[in-house]
Amino acid sequence: MLLAAMTAALILTAAPVDERSAQWVTHDVSGEGPVASFLNWNFTSVITRAHCAGGQITFQYFYDFPGSPAPGQRVLAVTIDNTDYALTPSVDEMDRQVYTLSSEGKAALRQARNVDLDAPNEADEPWYLGRSAALVNLARRCG
């Protein structure tokens, strides 16, 4: 019995679980290609959405709270394996506020082990996105 319990414990600790993986939703969207969306903790709203546009990874950020800066005033960055990459704000062809990751950031994202999104929220902390396999796969598929 003790041996069975020890074996089960080894199996559980040998494969760490990324609790954030369930918060990622991916889909190929007609006209946009692959899209990865990160949902809030109770899966009721989208925090950020990333897709490949012209060989670049662009993000949209949807989280609003009382006193949050306007979309054009937000400063966003992605931290990939403890290295920060700024996201450049712009407006896309559909008049949406988007934030583009640099080519260096995209290269790092293709091999990422941990990703955080530094974006305005009431906790004044980054969004801890975890391993972000959906985002990593998106970067790998993005020309």
C-alpha positions as CSV (number, residue, x, y, z in Angstrom):
1,M,0.0,0.0,0.0
2,L,2.8,2.4,0.9
3,L,4.6,1.5,-2.3
4,A,1.4,2.3,-4.3
5,A,1.1,5.7,-2.6
6,M,4.8,6.5,-3.2
7,T,4.5,5.5,-6.9
8,A,1.4,7.7,-7.3
9,A,3.2,10.6,-5.6
10,L,6.1,10.2,-8.0
11,I,3.8,10.2,-11.0
12,L,2.0,13.3,-9.9
13,T,5.3,15.2,-9.2
14,A,7.1,14.0,-12.4
15,A,4.7,15.8,-14.7
16,P,4.0,19.3,-13.4
17,V,0.6,20.6,-14.2
18,D,0.3,24.1,-15.8
19,E,-2.9,25.3,-14.1
20,R,-3.2,28.2,-16.6
21,S,-3.4,25.9,-19.7
22,A,-7.2,25.5,-19.2
23,Q,-7.6,29.3,-19.5
24,W,-6.3,29.2,-23.1
25,V,-8.7,28.7,-26.0
26,T,-7.4,28.4,-29.6
27,H,-9.2,28.3,-32.9
28,D,-8.5,29.1,-36.6
29,V,-10.7,32.1,-37.4
30,S,-11.7,32.6,-41.0
31,G,-9.8,35.5,-42.5
32,E,-7.5,35.8,-39.5
33,G,-5.8,32.4,-39.1
34,P,-4.8,30.9,-35.8
35,V,-6.0,32.8,-32.7
36,A,-5.2,32.2,-29.0
37,S,-7.3,33.7,-26.3
38,F,-6.6,33.8,-22.5
39,L,-9.7,33.7,-20.3
40,N,-10.1,35.0,-16.8
41,W,-10.0,32.6,-13.8
42,N,-13.7,31.7,-14.0
43,F,-13.8,31.5,-17.9
44,T,-16.4,34.3,-18.2
45,S,-14.4,36.9,-20.2
46,V,-11.4,37.2,-22.5
47,I,-8.4,39.0,-21.0
48,T,-6.2,39.0,-24.1
49,R,-6.4,37.6,-27.6
50,A,-3.4,37.0,-29.8
51,H,-3.2,36.3,-33.5
52,C,-0.7,36.3,-36.4
53,A,-1.0,39.2,-38.7
54,G,1.4,39.6,-41.5
55,G,4.0,37.4,-39.8
56,Q,3.7,39.4,-36.5
57,I,2.1,38.4,-33.3
58,T,-0.5,41.0,-32.3
59,F,-2.4,41.2,-29.0
60,Q,-5.7,42.8,-28.1
61,Y,-6.4,43.5,-24.4
62,F,-9.9,43.5,-23.2
63,Y,-9.7,43.8,-19.4
64,D,-11.3,47.0,-18.1
65,F,-11.8,48.1,-14.5
66,P,-12.8,51.4,-12.8
67,G,-10.0,53.9,-13.5
68,S,-8.3,51.9,-16.2
69,P,-6.5,53.8,-18.9
70,A,-8.1,54.1,-22.3
71,P,-7.0,51.5,-24.9
72,G,-4.7,54.0,-26.7
73,Q,-3.1,55.0,-23.4
74,R,-2.2,51.5,-22.1
75,V,1.4,50.4,-21.9
76,L,1.7,46.6,-22.4
77,A,4.7,44.2,-22.3
78,V,5.2,40.5,-22.4
79,T,7.7,38.8,-20.1
80,I,9.0,35.6,-21.6
81,D,11.3,33.5,-19.4
82,N,12.2,36.6,-17.3
83,T,12.9,38.9,-20.2
84,D,10.6,41.8,-21.0
85,Y,9.5,42.6,-24.5
86,A,7.5,45.8,-25.1
87,L,4.3,45.6,-27.1
88,T,4.0,48.4,-29.7
89,P,0.5,49.9,-29.8
90,S,-1.3,50.7,-33.0
91,V,-4.7,50.5,-34.7
92,D,-5.3,47.7,-37.2
93,E,-7.3,47.7,-40.4
94,M,-10.5,46.9,-38.6
95,D,-10.0,50.0,-36.3
96,R,-9.1,47.9,-33.3
97,Q,-6.4,48.8,-30.7
98,V,-3.7,46.2,-31.1
99,Y,-0.2,45.7,-29.5
100,T,2.5,44.1,-31.6
101,L,5.3,41.9,-30.3
102,S,8.8,42.5,-31.7
103,S,10.5,39.9,-33.9
104,E,12.9,39.2,-31.0
105,G,9.9,38.7,-28.7
106,K,8.3,36.3,-31.2
107,A,11.6,34.3,-31.5
108,A,11.7,34.0,-27.7
109,L,8.0,33.1,-27.5
110,R,8.6,30.2,-29.9
111,Q,10.7,28.5,-27.1
112,A,9.0,30.0,-24.0
113,R,8.6,28.1,-20.8
114,N,6.8,30.9,-18.9
115,V,4.9,33.9,-20.1
116,D,3.4,36.9,-18.2
117,L,1.4,39.8,-19.6
118,D,2.2,43.1,-18.0
119,A,-1.0,45.1,-18.6
120,P,-3.2,47.4,-16.5
121,N,-5.4,45.7,-13.9
122,E,-6.7,46.5,-10.4
123,A,-4.1,44.2,-8.7
124,D,-1.3,46.1,-10.4
125,E,0.4,42.8,-11.1
126,P,1.1,41.0,-14.4
127,W,-1.3,38.4,-15.7
128,Y,0.5,35.1,-15.0
129,L,-0.1,33.2,-18.3
130,G,2.0,30.1,-17.4
131,R,3.5,27.8,-20.0
132,S,1.2,29.3,-22.6
133,A,1.4,26.3,-25.0
134,A,-1.4,27.8,-27.1
135,L,0.6,31.1,-27.5
136,V,3.9,29.3,-28.1
137,N,2.2,27.2,-30.8
138,L,0.7,30.4,-32.3
139,A,4.2,31.9,-32.5
140,R,5.6,28.8,-34.1
141,R,2.9,28.9,-36.8
142,C,3.3,32.6,-37.4
143,G,5.6,33.0,-40.5
